[in-house]
Amino acid sequence: MHTVKGSAAMMQFNSIMTVAHRIEDMFFVIREKGEIEEQYSKTLFNLMFKASDFLKSQIALVEDGNTELDSCDAIVLEIETLLAQFKGEAPPEAPLLLSNPPQALPKMQAKTMSFIFSSIKVRAWKALERLCL
């Protein structure tokens, strides 16, 4: 995600850079903790898929020649809220903007999250590479 963030920043794609940065922050905390609490599992998965979809949509806009990208404020707020909950800086019941309330899943190990992170990174990096060719 660091490479996606840096490449997007260099090309002044601020919404891509900001979302990539917040995802990077989230995965840093997850790596440090080694696992996340059950109550956040589904929310985290949904949020990572949502972030991946957002990044892909923004890259598609760039590939189509658009210079104006969508606002990332809503997804950044969701990521920052969940990140604050992981860190214990926000109550577990702090509202997220996700449409479906989380249901408990087994604790996810850092390896599982690393796999998801790698998948998002590879897809975003390949799309940014295509833009540079």
C-alpha positions in Angstrom: 0.0 0.0 0.0 3.0 2.2 0.6 3.9 2.1 -3.1 0.3 2.8 -4.2 0.2 5.8 -1.8 3.5 7.2 -3.0 2.7 6.7 -6.7 -0.7 8.4 -6.3 0.9 11.3 -4.3 3.5 11.8 -7.0 0.9 11.9 -9.7 -1.4 14.2 -7.4 -4.2 11.7 -7.2 -5.0 12.9 -3.7 -8.1 10.7 -3.0 -6.2 7.5 -4.0 -3.3 8.6 -1.9 -5.4 9.5 1.1 -7.3 6.2 1.1 -4.1 4.2 0.6 -2.5 6.0 3.5 -5.4 5.3 5.9 -5.5 1.6 4.8 -1.7 1.5 5.5 -2.3 3.0 9.0 -5.0 0.4 9.6 -2.8 -2.5 8.7 0.0 -1.2 10.8 -2.2 -1.3 13.8 -3.4 -4.8 12.9 0.1 -6.1 12.5 1.1 -4.6 15.8 -1.8 -6.2 17.6 -1.5 -9.6 15.8 -5.3 -10.0 15.7 -8.5 -8.1 15.9 -11.5 -8.5 18.2 -14.4 -10.6 16.8 -16.8 -7.7 16.9 -14.7 -5.8 14.3 -14.1 -8.7 11.8 -17.0 -8.3 9.5 -16.8 -4.5 9.6 -13.1 -4.7 8.7 -13.7 -7.1 5.8 -16.6 -4.9 4.4 -14.5 -1.8 4.8 -11.5 -3.3 3.0 -13.7 -4.4 0.1 -15.3 -0.9 0.0 -11.8 0.7 0.0 -10.7 -1.7 -2.8 -13.8 -0.7 -4.8 -13.1 3.0 -4.2 -9.5 2.7 -5.4 -10.5 0.8 -8.5 -13.2 3.3 -9.3 -10.8 6.2 -8.9 -8.2 4.5 -11.1 -10.9 3.9 -13.7 -11.7 7.6 -13.7 -8.0 8.4 -14.2 -7.7 5.8 -17.0 -10.7 7.4 -18.7 -9.0 10.8 -18.7 -10.9 12.4 -15.8 -8.9 15.0 -13.8 -11.5 15.3 -11.1 -11.7 12.3 -8.7 -14.4 11.5 -6.2 -14.3 12.7 -2.6 -12.8 10.2 -0.3 -14.1 11.9 2.9 -16.8 9.3 3.7 -14.6 6.2 3.4 -11.7 8.0 5.2 -14.1 8.7 8.1 -15.1 5.1 8.2 -11.5 3.9 8.2 -10.5 6.5 10.8 -13.4 5.5 13.1 -12.6 1.8 12.9 -8.9 2.6 13.5 -9.8 4.6 16.6 -11.8 1.7 17.8 -8.9 -0.7 17.3 -6.6 1.7 19.3 -9.2 2.1 22.0 -9.6 5.8 21.3 -13.3 5.4 20.3 -16.0 3.3 21.9 -16.8 0.0 20.2 -20.3 1.3 19.5 -19.1 4.5 17.7 -21.1 4.7 14.4 -19.6 3.6 11.1 -21.2 4.5 7.8 -21.3 0.9 6.7 -24.8 -0.1 5.7 -24.8 -3.5 7.4 -24.1 -3.9 11.1 -21.1 -6.1 11.9 -21.7 -9.7 13.0 -19.1 -11.6 15.0 -16.7 -13.7 13.1 -13.7 -15.6 14.5 -10.7 -13.5 15.3 -8.6 -12.8 12.2 -4.9 -13.4 12.5 -2.4 -11.0 11.0 -1.6 -13.5 8.2 -5.2 -13.4 7.0 -5.2 -9.6 7.0 -1.8 -9.6 5.2 -3.3 -11.7 2.4 -6.2 -9.2 2.0 -3.8 -6.3 2.1 -1.6 -7.9 -0.5 -4.5 -8.5 -2.8 -5.7 -4.9 -2.6 -2.1 -3.6 -3.1 -1.5 -5.8 -6.2 -4.7 -4.7 -7.9 -4.1 -1.0 -7.2 -0.4 -1.2 -8.2 -1.2 -2.9 -11.5 -3.8 -0.3 -12.3 -1.3 2.5 -11.5 1.3 0.8 -13.6 -1.0 0.8 -16.6 -1.5 4.5 -16.2 2.3 5.1 -16.4 2.9 3.0 -19.5 
